[in-house]
């Protein structure tokens, strides 16, 4: 994916976001397990990495009317462009 626009704000897609290892720690016992990674690896693996999300950066070319808010809000439309 190349860019994504959320509301009036345009973002550049940087790369896949790898999942934090904390999800493998049982919060009650403190013991580590690879069960969650093993499950995610079945459908979230890309080039040997488990991808959970996307890293985005605000595009310098974001335009809008002067004074227009660049805040994201629940319900904003999301448009991906390849």
Biotite code that builds the C-alpha atoms (Angstrom):
import biotite.structure as struc

atoms = struc.array([
    struc.Atom([0.000, 0.000, 0.000], chain_id="A", res_id=1, res_name="UNK", atom_name="CA", element="C"),
    struc.Atom([1.232, 3.478, -0.822], chain_id="A", res_id=2, res_name="UNK", atom_name="CA", element="C"),
    struc.Atom([-0.885, 5.983, 1.068], chain_id="A", res_id=3, res_name="UNK", atom_name="CA", element="C"),
    struc.Atom([-3.921, 6.081, 3.288], chain_id="A", res_id=4, res_name="UNK", atom_name="CA", element="C"),
    struc.Atom([-6.213, 9.020, 3.922], chain_id="A", res_id=5, res_name="UNK", atom_name="CA", element="C"),
    struc.Atom([-8.108, 9.116, 7.204], chain_id="A", res_id=6, res_name="UNK", atom_name="CA", element="C"),
    struc.Atom([-10.585, 11.967, 7.353], chain_id="A", res_id=7, res_name="UNK", atom_name="CA", element="C"),
    struc.Atom([-8.685, 14.925, 5.868], chain_id="A", res_id=8, res_name="UNK", atom_name="CA", element="C"),
    struc.Atom([-5.213, 13.628, 6.812], chain_id="A", res_id=9, res_name="UNK", atom_name="CA", element="C"),
    struc.Atom([-2.989, 11.807, 4.306], chain_id="A", res_id=10, res_name="UNK", atom_name="CA", element="C"),
    struc.Atom([-0.436, 9.262, 5.562], chain_id="A", res_id=11, res_name="UNK", atom_name="CA", element="C"),
    struc.Atom([2.442, 7.469, 3.845], chain_id="A", res_id=12, res_name="UNK", atom_name="CA", element="C"),
    struc.Atom([2.730, 3.735, 4.422], chain_id="A", res_id=13, res_name="UNK", atom_name="CA", element="C"),
    struc.Atom([6.201, 3.011, 5.810], chain_id="A", res_id=14, res_name="UNK", atom_name="CA", element="C"),
    struc.Atom([6.286, -0.727, 6.535], chain_id="A", res_id=15, res_name="UNK", atom_name="CA", element="C"),
    struc.Atom([4.659, -3.571, 8.404], chain_id="A", res_id=16, res_name="UNK", atom_name="CA", element="C"),
    struc.Atom([4.562, -3.404, 12.181], chain_id="A", res_id=17, res_name="UNK", atom_name="CA", element="C"),
    struc.Atom([5.833, -6.462, 14.019], chain_id="A", res_id=18, res_name="UNK", atom_name="CA", element="C"),
    struc.Atom([3.943, -7.639, 17.058], chain_id="A", res_id=19, res_name="UNK", atom_name="CA", element="C"),
    struc.Atom([5.297, -6.969, 20.545], chain_id="A", res_id=20, res_name="UNK", atom_name="CA", element="C"),
    struc.Atom([6.564, -10.031, 22.423], chain_id="A", res_id=21, res_name="UNK", atom_name="CA", element="C"),
    struc.Atom([4.467, -9.104, 25.487], chain_id="A", res_id=22, res_name="UNK", atom_name="CA", element="C"),
    struc.Atom([1.502, -11.022, 24.047], chain_id="A", res_id=23, res_name="UNK", atom_name="CA", element="C"),
    struc.Atom([3.471, -14.219, 24.702], chain_id="A", res_id=24, res_name="UNK", atom_name="CA", element="C"),
    struc.Atom([3.706, -13.589, 28.458], chain_id="A", res_id=25, res_name="UNK", atom_name="CA", element="C"),
    struc.Atom([1.011, -15.060, 30.694], chain_id="A", res_id=26, res_name="UNK", atom_name="CA", element="C"),
    struc.Atom([0.057, -12.029, 32.819], chain_id="A", res_id=27, res_name="UNK", atom_name="CA", element="C"),
    struc.Atom([-0.899, -14.178, 35.814], chain_id="A", res_id=28, res_name="UNK", atom_name="CA", element="C"),
    struc.Atom([2.195, -16.403, 35.956], chain_id="A", res_id=29, res_name="UNK", atom_name="CA", element="C"),
    struc.Atom([4.857, -14.381, 34.095], chain_id="A", res_id=30, res_name="UNK", atom_name="CA", element="C"),
    struc.Atom([5.739, -17.445, 32.018], chain_id="A", res_id=31, res_name="UNK", atom_name="CA", element="C"),
    struc.Atom([6.538, -17.079, 28.315], chain_id="A", res_id=32, res_name="UNK", atom_name="CA", element="C"),
    struc.Atom([4.965, -19.175, 25.590], chain_id="A", res_id=33, res_name="UNK", atom_name="CA", element="C"),
    struc.Atom([5.044, -19.033, 21.788], chain_id="A", res_id=34, res_name="UNK", atom_name="CA", element="C"),
    struc.Atom([1.395, -20.093, 21.425], chain_id="A", res_id=35, res_name="UNK", atom_name="CA", element="C"),
    struc.Atom([0.146, -16.686, 20.261], chain_id="A", res_id=36, res_name="UNK", atom_name="CA", element="C"),
    struc.Atom([2.984, -16.242, 17.738], chain_id="A", res_id=37, res_name="UNK", atom_name="CA", element="C"),
    struc.Atom([2.393, -19.760, 16.436], chain_id="A", res_id=38, res_name="UNK", atom_name="CA", element="C"),
    struc.Atom([-1.259, -18.918, 15.853], chain_id="A", res_id=39, res_name="UNK", atom_name="CA", element="C"),
    struc.Atom([-0.511, -15.538, 14.222], chain_id="A", res_id=40, res_name="UNK", atom_name="CA", element="C"),
    struc.Atom([2.179, -17.092, 12.033], chain_id="A", res_id=41, res_name="UNK", atom_name="CA", element="C"),
    struc.Atom([-0.514, -19.072, 10.246], chain_id="A", res_id=42, res_name="UNK", atom_name="CA", element="C"),
    struc.Atom([-2.164, -15.995, 8.743], chain_id="A", res_id=43, res_name="UNK", atom_name="CA", element="C"),
    struc.Atom([-0.090, -12.867, 9.567], chain_id="A", res_id=44, res_name="UNK", atom_name="CA", element="C"),
    struc.Atom([3.343, -13.947, 8.315], chain_id="A", res_id=45, res_name="UNK", atom_name="CA", element="C"),
    struc.Atom([5.050, -11.972, 5.544], chain_id="A", res_id=46, res_name="UNK", atom_name="CA", element="C"),
    struc.Atom([8.689, -12.470, 4.488], chain_id="A", res_id=47, res_name="UNK", atom_name="CA", element="C"),
    struc.Atom([9.449, -14.400, 7.674], chain_id="A", res_id=48, res_name="UNK", atom_name="CA", element="C"),
    struc.Atom([7.962, -11.778, 10.012], chain_id="A", res_id=49, res_name="UNK", atom_name="CA", element="C"),
    struc.Atom([4.639, -11.742, 11.822], chain_id="A", res_id=50, res_name="UNK", atom_name="CA", element="C"),
    struc.Atom([2.968, -8.499, 10.779], chain_id="A", res_id=51, res_name="UNK", atom_name="CA", element="C"),
    struc.Atom([0.309, -7.043, 13.032], chain_id="A", res_id=52, res_name="UNK", atom_name="CA", element="C"),
    struc.Atom([-0.292, -3.550, 11.618], chain_id="A", res_id=53, res_name="UNK", atom_name="CA", element="C"),
    struc.Atom([1.236, -0.754, 9.553], chain_id="A", res_id=54, res_name="UNK", atom_name="CA", element="C"),
    struc.Atom([3.663, 2.071, 10.380], chain_id="A", res_id=55, res_name="UNK", atom_name="CA", element="C"),
    struc.Atom([2.338, 5.328, 8.896], chain_id="A", res_id=56, res_name="UNK", atom_name="CA", element="C"),
    struc.Atom([3.740, 8.858, 8.773], chain_id="A", res_id=57, res_name="UNK", atom_name="CA", element="C"),
    struc.Atom([1.853, 12.067, 8.058], chain_id="A", res_id=58, res_name="UNK", atom_name="CA", element="C"),
    struc.Atom([2.439, 13.134, 4.470], chain_id="A", res_id=59, res_name="UNK", atom_name="CA", element="C"),
    struc.Atom([4.049, 16.533, 3.879], chain_id="A", res_id=60, res_name="UNK", atom_name="CA", element="C"),
    struc.Atom([1.582, 16.981, 1.054], chain_id="A", res_id=61, res_name="UNK", atom_name="CA", element="C"),
    struc.Atom([-1.443, 16.845, 3.346], chain_id="A", res_id=62, res_name="UNK", atom_name="CA", element="C"),
    struc.Atom([-3.615, 19.724, 2.263], chain_id="A", res_id=63, res_name="UNK", atom_name="CA", element="C"),
    struc.Atom([-6.744, 21.261, 3.617], chain_id="A", res_id=64, res_name="UNK", atom_name="CA", element="C"),
    struc.Atom([-8.448, 24.538, 4.210], chain_id="A", res_id=65, res_name="UNK", atom_name="CA", element="C"),
    struc.Atom([-6.640, 26.883, 6.554], chain_id="A", res_id=66, res_name="UNK", atom_name="CA", element="C"),
    struc.Atom([-7.630, 26.127, 10.103], chain_id="A", res_id=67, res_name="UNK", atom_name="CA", element="C"),
    struc.Atom([-8.956, 22.688, 9.153], chain_id="A", res_id=68, res_name="UNK", atom_name="CA", element="C"),
    struc.Atom([-8.329, 20.209, 11.941], chain_id="A", res_id=69, res_name="UNK", atom_name="CA", element="C"),
    struc.Atom([-5.894, 17.364, 11.335], chain_id="A", res_id=70, res_name="UNK", atom_name="CA", element="C"),
    struc.Atom([-7.316, 15.432, 14.272], chain_id="A", res_id=71, res_name="UNK", atom_name="CA", element="C"),
    struc.Atom([-8.609, 11.941, 13.603], chain_id="A", res_id=72, res_name="UNK", atom_name="CA", element="C"),
    struc.Atom([-12.074, 11.125, 14.862], chain_id="A", res_id=73, res_name="UNK", atom_name="CA", element="C"),
    struc.Atom([-14.156, 8.003, 15.259], chain_id="A", res_id=74, res_name="UNK", atom_name="CA", element="C"),
    struc.Atom([-16.180, 7.628, 12.085], chain_id="A", res_id=75, res_name="UNK", atom_name="CA", element="C"),
    struc.Atom([-13.610, 9.263, 9.749], chain_id="A", res_id=76, res_name="UNK", atom_name="CA", element="C"),
    struc.Atom([-13.510, 7.618, 6.340], chain_id="A", res_id=77, res_name="UNK", atom_name="CA", element="C"),
    struc.Atom([-10.421, 5.540, 5.483], chain_id="A", res_id=78, res_name="UNK", atom_name="CA", element="C"),
    struc.Atom([-9.149, 5.285, 1.894], chain_id="A", res_id=79, res_name="UNK", atom_name="CA", element="C"),
    struc.Atom([-6.142, 3.120, 0.885], chain_id="A", res_id=80, res_name="UNK", atom_name="CA", element="C"),
    struc.Atom([-4.316, 3.867, -2.383], chain_id="A", res_id=81, res_name="UNK", atom_name="CA", element="C"),
    struc.Atom([-1.834, 1.399, -3.862], chain_id="A", res_id=82, res_name="UNK", atom_name="CA", element="C"),
])
